[in-house]
Amino acid sequence: MNETLKVQGMSCGHCVNAVESSVGELQGVSSVKVDLEKGEVAVEYDTSKTSLNEIQETIEDQGYDVV
Ligand SMILES: [Cu+2]
């Protein structure tokens, strides 16, 4: 499954690393890429191992808002 999430609050390389590393650690996530200018997070994941909800919560746990 491929999804692109709109995420608010990411402003620098630290934010990119925080989101990419935390989401990347989830079971079943094979790819995560932040586009800082667009405020988007593109994620590729296995729906049998994780869910969009879990991915959103992981991003929010890092202090960003999924819109
Ligand atoms: Cu930052």
N, CA, C, O and the ligand as a Tripos MOL2 file, in Angstrom:
@<TRIPOS>MOLECULE
protein
  269   267    68     0     0
PROTEIN
NO_CHARGES

@<TRIPOS>ATOM
      1 N           0.8500   -1.1930    0.0000 N.3       1 MET1
      2 CA          0.0000    0.0000    0.0000 C.3       1 MET1
      3 C           0.8860    1.2430    0.0000 C.2       1 MET1
      4 O           1.8720    1.3170    0.7320 O.2       1 MET1
      5 N           0.5210    2.2070   -0.8260 N.am      2 ASN2
      6 CA          1.2140    3.4920   -0.8480 C.3       2 ASN2
      7 C           0.2650    4.5860   -0.3990 C.2       2 ASN2
      8 O          -0.8690    4.6740   -0.8720 O.2       2 ASN2
      9 N           0.7310    5.4100    0.5080 N.am      3 GLU3
     10 CA         -0.0910    6.5480    0.9400 C.3       3 GLU3
     11 C           0.8030    7.7700    1.0350 C.2       3 GLU3
     12 O           1.9850    7.6600    1.3610 O.2       3 GLU3
     13 N           0.2340    8.9400    0.7480 N.am      4 THR4
     14 CA          0.9410   10.1870    0.9930 C.3       4 THR4
     15 C           0.1370   10.9900    1.9990 C.2       4 THR4
     16 O          -1.0160   11.3480    1.7550 O.2       4 THR4
     17 N           0.7650   11.2680    3.1360 N.am      5 LEU5
     18 CA          0.0840   11.9810    4.2140 C.3       5 LEU5
     19 C           0.5080   13.4380    4.2300 C.2       5 LEU5
     20 O           1.6710   13.7660    3.9950 O.2       5 LEU5
     21 N          -0.4530   14.3040    4.5100 N.am      6 LYS6
     22 CA         -0.1530   15.7230    4.7420 C.3       6 LYS6
     23 C           0.1880   15.8740    6.2150 C.2       6 LYS6
     24 O          -0.6000   15.5100    7.0880 O.2       6 LYS6
     25 N           1.3720   16.4170    6.4830 N.am      7 VAL7
     26 CA          1.8200   16.5450    7.8620 C.3       7 VAL7
     27 C           2.2560   17.9860    8.1280 C.2       7 VAL7
     28 O           3.0540   18.5610    7.3870 O.2       7 VAL7
     29 N           1.7050   18.5540    9.2110 N.am      8 GLN8
     30 CA          2.0660   19.9230    9.5740 C.3       8 GLN8
     31 C           3.1030   19.9320   10.6820 C.2       8 GLN8
     32 O           3.1050   19.0660   11.5560 O.2       8 GLN8
     33 N           3.9830   20.9230   10.6340 N.am      9 GLY9
     34 CA          4.9230   21.1380   11.7270 C.3       9 GLY9
     35 C           6.3430   20.7040   11.4300 C.2       9 GLY9
     36 O           7.2450   20.9350   12.2360 O.2       9 GLY9
     37 N           6.5530   20.0760   10.2840 N.am     10 MET10
     38 CA          7.9180   19.6670    9.9370 C.3      10 MET10
     39 C           8.6220   20.8660    9.2980 C.2      10 MET10
     40 O           8.1280   21.4420    8.3280 O.2      10 MET10
     41 N           9.7780   21.2340    9.8500 N.am     11 SER11
     42 CA         10.4020   22.4680    9.3630 C.3      11 SER11
     43 C          11.8830   22.3520    9.0380 C.2      11 SER11
     44 O          12.4480   23.2650    8.4360 O.2      11 SER11
     45 N          12.5170   21.2720    9.4130 N.am     12 CYS12
     46 CA         13.9560   21.1980    9.1760 C.3      12 CYS12
     47 C          14.4150   19.7480    9.0750 C.2      12 CYS12
     48 O          13.6140   18.8170    9.1610 O.2      12 CYS12
     49 N          15.6970   19.5820    8.8930 N.am     13 GLY13
     50 CA         16.2470   18.2410    8.7340 C.3      13 GLY13
     51 C          16.0380   17.3570    9.9490 C.2      13 GLY13
     52 O          15.9230   16.1370    9.8310 O.2      13 GLY13
     53 N          15.9900   17.9820   11.1200 N.am     14 HIS14
     54 CA         15.7160   17.2020   12.3360 C.3      14 HIS14
     55 C          14.3370   16.5590   12.2430 C.2      14 HIS14
     56 O          14.1620   15.3900   12.5860 O.2      14 HIS14
     57 N          13.3670   17.3290   11.7770 N.am     15 CYS15
     58 CA         12.0000   16.8260   11.6510 C.3      15 CYS15
     59 C          11.9540   15.6760   10.6450 C.2      15 CYS15
     60 O          11.3010   14.6570   10.8740 O.2      15 CYS15
     61 N          12.6470   15.8550    9.5440 N.am     16 VAL16
     62 CA         12.6900   14.8060    8.5220 C.3      16 VAL16
     63 C          13.2350   13.5220    9.1320 C.2      16 VAL16
     64 O          12.6680   12.4460    8.9420 O.2      16 VAL16
     65 N          14.3400   13.6430    9.8670 N.am     17 ASN17
     66 CA         14.9380   12.4580   10.4850 C.3      17 ASN17
     67 C          14.0180   11.8310   11.5170 C.2      17 ASN17
     68 O          13.9100   10.6070   11.5970 O.2      17 ASN17
     69 N          13.3470   12.6730   12.3160 N.am     18 ALA18
     70 CA         12.4730   12.1520   13.3670 C.3      18 ALA18
     71 C          11.3390   11.3390   12.7550 C.2      18 ALA18
     72 O          11.0130   10.2530   13.2350 O.2      18 ALA18
     73 N          10.7440   11.8700   11.6980 N.am     19 VAL19
     74 CA          9.6130   11.1740   11.0710 C.3      19 VAL19
     75 C          10.0960    9.9380   10.3210 C.2      19 VAL19
     76 O           9.5250    8.8570   10.4580 O.2      19 VAL19
     77 N          11.1520   10.1050    9.5260 N.am     20 GLU20
     78 CA         11.6070    8.9710    8.7120 C.3      20 GLU20
     79 C          12.1140    7.8280    9.5840 C.2      20 GLU20
     80 O          11.8610    6.6620    9.2800 O.2      20 GLU20
     81 N          12.8270    8.1470   10.6670 N.am     21 SER21
     82 CA         13.3680    7.0390   11.4670 C.3      21 SER21
     83 C          12.2760    6.3640   12.2960 C.2      21 SER21
     84 O          12.2630    5.1390   12.4170 O.2      21 SER21
     85 N          11.3510    7.1570   12.8740 N.am     22 SER22
     86 CA         10.3140    6.5240   13.7120 C.3      22 SER22
     87 C           9.3540    5.6950   12.8700 C.2      22 SER22
     88 O           9.0170    4.5700   13.2390 O.2      22 SER22
     89 N           8.9130    6.2430   11.7420 N.am     23 VAL23
     90 CA          7.9980    5.4800   10.8800 C.3      23 VAL23
     91 C           8.7400    4.2960   10.2540 C.2      23 VAL23
     92 O           8.1790    3.2110   10.0990 O.2      23 VAL23
     93 N           9.9990    4.5180    9.8990 N.am     24 GLY24
     94 CA         10.7930    3.4520    9.2900 C.3      24 GLY24
     95 C          11.0160    2.2590   10.2050 C.2      24 GLY24
     96 O          11.2730    1.1490    9.7400 O.2      24 GLY24
     97 N          10.9170    2.4960   11.5260 N.am     25 GLU25
     98 CA         11.1030    1.3970   12.4780 C.3      25 GLU25
     99 C           9.8730    0.5230   12.6330 C.2      25 GLU25
    100 O           9.9580   -0.5690   13.1960 O.2      25 GLU25
    101 N           8.7280    0.9860   12.1430 N.am     26 LEU26
    102 CA          7.5040    0.1850   12.2790 C.3      26 LEU26
    103 C           7.6060   -1.0810   11.4430 C.2      26 LEU26
    104 O           8.1210   -1.0720   10.3250 O.2      26 LEU26
    105 N           7.0990   -2.1750   12.0180 N.am     27 GLN27
    106 CA          7.0260   -3.4330   11.2820 C.3      27 GLN27
    107 C           6.1740   -3.2320   10.0300 C.2      27 GLN27
    108 O           5.0790   -2.6750   10.1070 O.2      27 GLN27
    109 N           6.6620   -3.6770    8.9010 N.am     28 GLY28
    110 CA          5.8610   -3.6450    7.6880 C.3      28 GLY28
    111 C           6.0260   -2.4030    6.8440 C.2      28 GLY28
    112 O           5.4930   -2.3320    5.7370 O.2      28 GLY28
    113 N           6.7630   -1.4110    7.3510 N.am     29 VAL29
    114 CA          7.0120   -0.2110    6.5420 C.3      29 VAL29
    115 C           8.2750   -0.4350    5.7210 C.2      29 VAL29
    116 O           9.3590   -0.6390    6.2680 O.2      29 VAL29
    117 N           8.1200   -0.3960    4.4020 N.am     30 SER30
    118 CA          9.2750   -0.6690    3.5490 C.3      30 SER30
    119 C           9.9210    0.6080    3.0310 C.2      30 SER30
    120 O          11.0810    0.5920    2.6190 O.2      30 SER30
    121 N           9.1860    1.7090    3.0460 N.am     31 SER31
    122 CA          9.7450    2.9570    2.5430 C.3      31 SER31
    123 C           9.0320    4.1360    3.1730 C.2      31 SER31
    124 O           7.8060    4.1370    3.2870 O.2      31 SER31
    125 N           9.7960    5.1460    3.5840 N.am     32 VAL32
    126 CA          9.1840    6.3860    4.0700 C.3      32 VAL32
    127 C          10.0470    7.5510    3.6220 C.2      32 VAL32
    128 O          11.2600    7.5720    3.8300 O.2      32 VAL32
    129 N           9.3800    8.5320    2.9940 N.am     33 LYS33
    130 CA         10.1270    9.6630    2.4560 C.3      33 LYS33
    131 C           9.3760   10.9490    2.7620 C.2      33 LYS33
    132 O           8.1940   11.0820    2.4450 O.2      33 LYS33
    133 N          10.0760   11.8970    3.3840 N.am     34 VAL34
    134 CA          9.4680   13.1920    3.7050 C.3      34 VAL34
    135 C           9.8050   14.2040    2.6140 C.2      34 VAL34
    136 O          10.9540   14.3270    2.1880 O.2      34 VAL34
    137 N           8.7780   14.9200    2.1750 N.am     35 ASP35
    138 CA          8.9830   16.0800    1.3040 C.3      35 ASP35
    139 C           8.6970   17.3130    2.1540 C.2      35 ASP35
    140 O           7.5440   17.6620    2.4080 O.2      35 ASP35
    141 N           9.7740   17.9600    2.5860 N.am     36 LEU36
    142 CA          9.6570   19.0730    3.5230 C.3      36 LEU36
    143 C           8.9110   20.2580    2.9050 C.2      36 LEU36
    144 O           8.0750   20.8710    3.5680 O.2      36 LEU36
    145 N           9.2010   20.5830    1.6590 N.am     37 GLU37
    146 CA          8.5590   21.7410    1.0280 C.3      37 GLU37
    147 C           7.0640   21.5620    0.8810 C.2      37 GLU37
    148 O           6.2940   22.5020    1.0800 O.2      37 GLU37
    149 N           6.6560   20.3620    0.5340 N.am     38 LYS38
    150 CA          5.2220   20.1050    0.3610 C.3      38 LYS38
    151 C           4.5350   19.7580    1.6770 C.2      38 LYS38
    152 O           3.3070   19.7890    1.7620 O.2      38 LYS38
    153 N           5.3260   19.4260    2.7130 N.am     39 GLY39
    154 CA          4.7360   18.9890    3.9660 C.3      39 GLY39
    155 C           4.0600   17.6450    3.8260 C.2      39 GLY39
    156 O           2.9830   17.4080    4.3720 O.2      39 GLY39
    157 N           4.7210   16.7620    3.0750 N.am     40 GLU40
    158 CA          4.1270   15.4540    2.8250 C.3      40 GLU40
    159 C           5.0620   14.3300    3.2480 C.2      40 GLU40
    160 O           6.2860   14.4510    3.2090 O.2      40 GLU40
    161 N           4.4340   13.2340    3.6520 N.am     41 VAL41
    162 CA          5.1800   12.0250    3.9800 C.3      41 VAL41
    163 C           4.6360   10.8990    3.1030 C.2      41 VAL41
    164 O           3.4690   10.5200    3.2120 O.2      41 VAL41
    165 N           5.4890   10.3760    2.2420 N.am     42 ALA42
    166 CA          5.0930    9.2500    1.3940 C.3      42 ALA42
    167 C           5.5510    7.9720    2.0760 C.2      42 ALA42
    168 O           6.7220    7.8200    2.4240 O.2      42 ALA42
    169 N           4.6170    7.0650    2.2580 N.am     43 VAL43
    170 CA          4.9470    5.8340    2.9660 C.3      43 VAL43
    171 C           4.4130    4.6260    2.1950 C.2      43 VAL43
    172 O           3.3140    4.6370    1.6400 O.2      43 VAL43
    173 N           5.2390    3.6010    2.1910 N.am     44 GLU44
    174 CA          4.8810    2.3460    1.5410 C.3      44 GLU44
    175 C           4.8900    1.2840    2.6280 C.2      44 GLU44
    176 O           5.8840    1.1260    3.3360 O.2      44 GLU44
    177 N           3.7920    0.5590    2.7640 N.am     45 TYR45
    178 CA          3.7000   -0.3870    3.8860 C.3      45 TYR45
    179 C           2.8460   -1.5970    3.5400 C.2      45 TYR45
    180 O           2.0670   -1.6100    2.5870 O.2      45 TYR45
    181 N           3.0400   -2.6100    4.3720 N.am     46 ASP46
    182 CA          2.3070   -3.8700    4.2360 C.3      46 ASP46
    183 C           1.0990   -3.8050    5.1650 C.2      46 ASP46
    184 O           1.2540   -3.7170    6.3830 O.2      46 ASP46
    185 N          -0.1000   -3.8490    4.5960 N.am     47 THR47
    186 CA         -1.3170   -3.6860    5.4020 C.3      47 THR47
    187 C          -1.5530   -4.8670    6.3450 C.2      47 THR47
    188 O          -2.3830   -4.7670    7.2490 O.2      47 THR47
    189 N          -0.8550   -5.9650    6.1580 N.am     48 SER48
    190 CA         -1.0260   -7.0920    7.0870 C.3      48 SER48
    191 C          -0.1640   -6.9140    8.3380 C.2      48 SER48
    192 O          -0.3400   -7.6340    9.3210 O.2      48 SER48
    193 N           0.7680   -5.9550    8.3040 N.am     49 LYS49
    194 CA          1.6800   -5.7760    9.4440 C.3      49 LYS49
    195 C           1.5000   -4.4550   10.1760 C.2      49 LYS49
    196 O           1.8110   -4.3560   11.3630 O.2      49 LYS49
    197 N           1.0050   -3.4490    9.4840 N.am     50 THR50
    198 CA          0.7740   -2.1640   10.1440 C.3      50 THR50
    199 C          -0.4290   -1.5130    9.4740 C.2      50 THR50
    200 O          -1.0000   -2.0620    8.5320 O.2      50 THR50
    201 N          -0.8050   -0.3480    9.9650 N.am     51 SER51
    202 CA         -1.9880    0.3200    9.4280 C.3      51 SER51
    203 C          -1.7040    1.8090    9.2920 C.2      51 SER51
    204 O          -0.7680    2.3440    9.8850 O.2      51 SER51
    205 N          -2.5390    2.4570    8.4940 N.am     52 LEU52
    206 CA         -2.4060    3.8960    8.3460 C.3      52 LEU52
    207 C          -2.5620    4.5830    9.6940 C.2      52 LEU52
    208 O          -1.8830    5.5650    9.9940 O.2      52 LEU52
    209 N          -3.4780    4.0410   10.5050 N.am     53 ASN53
    210 CA         -3.6960    4.6070   11.8330 C.3      53 ASN53
    211 C          -2.4350    4.5500   12.6950 C.2      53 ASN53
    212 O          -2.1020    5.5140   13.3840 O.2      53 ASN53
    213 N          -1.7480    3.4290   12.6520 N.am     54 GLU54
    214 CA         -0.5230    3.2880   13.4450 C.3      54 GLU54
    215 C           0.5580    4.2470   12.9340 C.2      54 GLU54
    216 O           1.3090    4.8280   13.7180 O.2      54 GLU54
    217 N           0.6210    4.3980   11.6390 N.am     55 ILE55
    218 CA          1.6120    5.3060   11.0510 C.3      55 ILE55
    219 C           1.3110    6.7500   11.4650 C.2      55 ILE55
    220 O           2.2140    7.5040   11.8280 O.2      55 ILE55
    221 N           0.0400    7.1190   11.4060 N.am     56 GLN56
    222 CA         -0.3570    8.4720   11.8170 C.3      56 GLN56
    223 C          -0.0190    8.7150   13.2820 C.2      56 GLN56
    224 O           0.4980    9.7740   13.6370 O.2      56 GLN56
    225 N          -0.3130    7.7320   14.1330 N.am     57 GLU57
    226 CA         -0.0250    7.9000   15.5550 C.3      57 GLU57
    227 C           1.4750    8.0280   15.8070 C.2      57 GLU57
    228 O           1.9010    8.7840   16.6810 O.2      57 GLU57
    229 N           2.2620    7.2980   15.0500 N.am     58 THR58
    230 CA          3.7150    7.3740   15.2110 C.3      58 THR58
    231 C           4.2170    8.7690   14.8430 C.2      58 THR58
    232 O           5.0870    9.3190   15.5180 O.2      58 THR58
    233 N           3.6700    9.3330   13.7810 N.am     59 ILE59
    234 CA          4.0570   10.6940   13.3760 C.3      59 ILE59
    235 C           3.6210   11.6930   14.4390 C.2      59 ILE59
    236 O           4.3680   12.6080   14.7880 O.2      59 ILE59
    237 N           2.4070   11.5120   14.9520 N.am     60 GLU60
    238 CA          1.8950   12.4390   15.9700 C.3      60 GLU60
    239 C           2.6830   12.3210   17.2790 C.2      60 GLU60
    240 O           2.8700   13.3130   17.9840 O.2      60 GLU60
    241 N           3.1420   11.1110   17.6000 N.am     61 ASP61
    242 CA          3.9780   10.9270   18.7940 C.3      61 ASP61
    243 C           5.2800   11.7170   18.7040 C.2      61 ASP61
    244 O           5.8680   12.0760   19.7250 O.2      61 ASP61
    245 N           5.7220   11.9830   17.4880 N.am     62 GLN62
    246 CA          6.9450   12.7760   17.3100 C.3      62 GLN62
    247 C           6.6690   14.2750   17.4180 C.2      62 GLN62
    248 O           7.5950   15.0850   17.4080 O.2      62 GLN62
    249 N           5.3990   14.6350   17.5220 N.am     63 GLY63
    250 CA          5.0420   16.0390   17.7290 C.3      63 GLY63
    251 C           4.5160   16.7710   16.5090 C.2      63 GLY63
    252 O           4.4510   18.0000   16.4890 O.2      63 GLY63
    253 N           4.1370   16.0030   15.4860 N.am     64 TYR64
    254 CA          3.6290   16.6340   14.2570 C.3      64 TYR64
    255 C           2.1600   16.2710   14.0700 C.2      64 TYR64
    256 O           1.6670   15.2870   14.6220 O.2      64 TYR64
    257 N           1.4790   17.0850   13.2820 N.am     65 ASP65
    258 CA          0.0530   16.8610   13.0690 C.3      65 ASP65
    259 C          -0.2110   16.3060   11.6790 C.2      65 ASP65
    260 O           0.1890   16.8960   10.6750 O.2      65 ASP65
    261 N          -0.8850   15.1730   11.6330 N.am     66 VAL66
    262 CA         -1.3360   14.6260   10.3600 C.3      66 VAL66
    263 C          -2.6920   15.2620   10.0600 C.2      66 VAL66
    264 O          -3.6050   15.1990   10.8830 O.2      66 VAL66
    265 N          -2.8220   15.8720    8.8890 N.am     67 VAL67
    266 CA         -4.0790   16.5860    8.5770 C.3      67 VAL67
    267 C          -4.8980   15.8340    7.5270 C.2      67 VAL67
    268 O          -5.9780   16.2870    7.1460 O.2      67 VAL67
    269 CU         12.8390   20.3570   12.5890 Cu       68 CU68
@<TRIPOS>BOND
     1     1     2 1
     2     2     3 1
     3     3     4 2
     4     3     5 am
     5     5     6 1
     6     6     7 1
     7     7     8 2
     8     7     9 am
     9     9    10 1
    10    10    11 1
    11    11    12 2
    12    11    13 am
    13    13    14 1
    14    14    15 1
    15    15    16 2
    16    15    17 am
    17    17    18 1
    18    18    19 1
    19    19    20 2
    20    19    21 am
    21    21    22 1
    22    22    23 1
    23    23    24 2
    24    23    25 am
    25    25    26 1
    26    26    27 1
    27    27    28 2
    28    27    29 am
    29    29    30 1
    30    30    31 1
    31    31    32 2
    32    31    33 am
    33    33    34 1
    34    34    35 1
    35    35    36 2
    36    35    37 am
    37    37    38 1
    38    38    39 1
    39    39    40 2
    40    39    41 am
    41    41    42 1
    42    42    43 1
    43    43    44 2
    44    43    45 am
    45    45    46 1
    46    46    47 1
    47    47    48 2
    48    47    49 am
    49    49    50 1
    50    50    51 1
    51    51    52 2
    52    51    53 am
    53    53    54 1
    54    54    55 1
    55    55    56 2
    56    55    57 am
    57    57    58 1
    58    58    59 1
    59    59    60 2
    60    59    61 am
    61    61    62 1
    62    62    63 1
    63    63    64 2
    64    63    65 am
    65    65    66 1
    66    66    67 1
    67    67    68 2
    68    67    69 am
    69    69    70 1
    70    70    71 1
    71    71    72 2
    72    71    73 am
    73    73    74 1
    74    74    75 1
    75    75    76 2
    76    75    77 am
    77    77    78 1
    78    78    79 1
    79    79    80 2
    80    79    81 am
    81    81    82 1
    82    82    83 1
    83    83    84 2
    84    83    85 am
    85    85    86 1
    86    86    87 1
    87    87    88 2
    88    87    89 am
    89    89    90 1
    90    90    91 1
    91    91    92 2
    92    91    93 am
    93    93    94 1
    94    94    95 1
    95    95    96 2
    96    95    97 am
    97    97    98 1
    98    98    99 1
    99    99   100 2
   100    99   101 am
   101   101   102 1
   102   102   103 1
   103   103   104 2
   104   103   105 am
   105   105   106 1
   106   106   107 1
   107   107   108 2
   108   107   109 am
   109   109   110 1
   110   110   111 1
   111   111   112 2
   112   111   113 am
   113   113   114 1
   114   114   115 1
   115   115   116 2
   116   115   117 am
   117   117   118 1
   118   118   119 1
   119   119   120 2
   120   119   121 am
   121   121   122 1
   122   122   123 1
   123   123   124 2
   124   123   125 am
   125   125   126 1
   126   126   127 1
   127   127   128 2
   128   127   129 am
   129   129   130 1
   130   130   131 1
   131   131   132 2
   132   131   133 am
   133   133   134 1
   134   134   135 1
   135   135   136 2
   136   135   137 am
   137   137   138 1
   138   138   139 1
   139   139   140 2
   140   139   141 am
   141   141   142 1
   142   142   143 1
   143   143   144 2
   144   143   145 am
   145   145   146 1
   146   146   147 1
   147   147   148 2
   148   147   149 am
   149   149   150 1
   150   150   151 1
   151   151   152 2
   152   151   153 am
   153   153   154 1
   154   154   155 1
   155   155   156 2
   156   155   157 am
   157   157   158 1
   158   158   159 1
   159   159   160 2
   160   159   161 am
   161   161   162 1
   162   162   163 1
   163   163   164 2
   164   163   165 am
   165   165   166 1
   166   166   167 1
   167   167   168 2
   168   167   169 am
   169   169   170 1
   170   170   171 1
   171   171   172 2
   172   171   173 am
   173   173   174 1
   174   174   175 1
   175   175   176 2
   176   175   177 am
   177   177   178 1
   178   178   179 1
   179   179   180 2
   180   179   181 am
   181   181   182 1
   182   182   183 1
   183   183   184 2
   184   183   185 am
   185   185   186 1
   186   186   187 1
   187   187   188 2
   188   187   189 am
   189   189   190 1
   190   190   191 1
   191   191   192 2
   192   191   193 am
   193   193   194 1
   194   194   195 1
   195   195   196 2
   196   195   197 am
   197   197   198 1
   198   198   199 1
   199   199   200 2
   200   199   201 am
   201   201   202 1
   202   202   203 1
   203   203   204 2
   204   203   205 am
   205   205   206 1
   206   206   207 1
   207   207   208 2
   208   207   209 am
   209   209   210 1
   210   210   211 1
   211   211   212 2
   212   211   213 am
   213   213   214 1
   214   214   215 1
   215   215   216 2
   216   215   217 am
   217   217   218 1
   218   218   219 1
   219   219   220 2
   220   219   221 am
   221   221   222 1
   222   222   223 1
   223   223   224 2
   224   223   225 am
   225   225   226 1
   226   226   227 1
   227   227   228 2
   228   227   229 am
   229   229   230 1
   230   230   231 1
   231   231   232 2
   232   231   233 am
   233   233   234 1
   234   234   235 1
   235   235   236 2
   236   235   237 am
   237   237   238 1
   238   238   239 1
   239   239   240 2
   240   239   241 am
   241   241   242 1
   242   242   243 1
   243   243   244 2
   244   243   245 am
   245   245   246 1
   246   246   247 1
   247   247   248 2
   248   247   249 am
   249   249   250 1
   250   250   251 1
   251   251   252 2
   252   251   253 am
   253   253   254 1
   254   254   255 1
   255   255   256 2
   256   255   257 am
   257   257   258 1
   258   258   259 1
   259   259   260 2
   260   259   261 am
   261   261   262 1
   262   262   263 1
   263   263   264 2
   264   263   265 am
   265   265   266 1
   266   266   267 1
   267   267   268 2
@<TRIPOS>SUBSTRUCTURE
     1 MET1         2 RESIDUE 1 A MET
     2 ASN2         6 RESIDUE 1 A ASN
     3 GLU3        10 RESIDUE 1 A GLU
     4 THR4        14 RESIDUE 1 A THR
     5 LEU5        18 RESIDUE 1 A LEU
     6 LYS6        22 RESIDUE 1 A LYS
     7 VAL7        26 RESIDUE 1 A VAL
     8 GLN8        30 RESIDUE 1 A GLN
     9 GLY9        34 RESIDUE 1 A GLY
    10 MET10       38 RESIDUE 1 A MET
    11 SER11       42 RESIDUE 1 A SER
    12 CYS12       46 RESIDUE 1 A CYS
    13 GLY13       50 RESIDUE 1 A GLY
    14 HIS14       54 RESIDUE 1 A HIS
    15 CYS15       58 RESIDUE 1 A CYS
    16 VAL16       62 RESIDUE 1 A VAL
    17 ASN17       66 RESIDUE 1 A ASN
    18 ALA18       70 RESIDUE 1 A ALA
    19 VAL19       74 RESIDUE 1 A VAL
    20 GLU20       78 RESIDUE 1 A GLU
    21 SER21       82 RESIDUE 1 A SER
    22 SER22       86 RESIDUE 1 A SER
    23 VAL23       90 RESIDUE 1 A VAL
    24 GLY24       94 RESIDUE 1 A GLY
    25 GLU25       98 RESIDUE 1 A GLU
    26 LEU26      102 RESIDUE 1 A LEU
    27 GLN27      106 RESIDUE 1 A GLN
    28 GLY28      110 RESIDUE 1 A GLY
    29 VAL29      114 RESIDUE 1 A VAL
    30 SER30      118 RESIDUE 1 A SER
    31 SER31      122 RESIDUE 1 A SER
    32 VAL32      126 RESIDUE 1 A VAL
    33 LYS33      130 RESIDUE 1 A LYS
    34 VAL34      134 RESIDUE 1 A VAL
    35 ASP35      138 RESIDUE 1 A ASP
    36 LEU36      142 RESIDUE 1 A LEU
    37 GLU37      146 RESIDUE 1 A GLU
    38 LYS38      150 RESIDUE 1 A LYS
    39 GLY39      154 RESIDUE 1 A GLY
    40 GLU40      158 RESIDUE 1 A GLU
    41 VAL41      162 RESIDUE 1 A VAL
    42 ALA42      166 RESIDUE 1 A ALA
    43 VAL43      170 RESIDUE 1 A VAL
    44 GLU44      174 RESIDUE 1 A GLU
    45 TYR45      178 RESIDUE 1 A TYR
    46 ASP46      182 RESIDUE 1 A ASP
    47 THR47      186 RESIDUE 1 A THR
    48 SER48      190 RESIDUE 1 A SER
    49 LYS49      194 RESIDUE 1 A LYS
    50 THR50      198 RESIDUE 1 A THR
    51 SER51      202 RESIDUE 1 A SER
    52 LEU52      206 RESIDUE 1 A LEU
    53 ASN53      210 RESIDUE 1 A ASN
    54 GLU54      214 RESIDUE 1 A GLU
    55 ILE55      218 RESIDUE 1 A ILE
    56 GLN56      222 RESIDUE 1 A GLN
    57 GLU57      226 RESIDUE 1 A GLU
    58 THR58      230 RESIDUE 1 A THR
    59 ILE59      234 RESIDUE 1 A ILE
    60 GLU60      238 RESIDUE 1 A GLU
    61 ASP61      242 RESIDUE 1 A ASP
    62 GLN62      246 RESIDUE 1 A GLN
    63 GLY63      250 RESIDUE 1 A GLY
    64 TYR64      254 RESIDUE 1 A TYR
    65 ASP65      258 RESIDUE 1 A ASP
    66 VAL66      262 RESIDUE 1 A VAL
    67 VAL67      266 RESIDUE 1 A VAL
    68 CU68       269 GROUP 0 **** ****
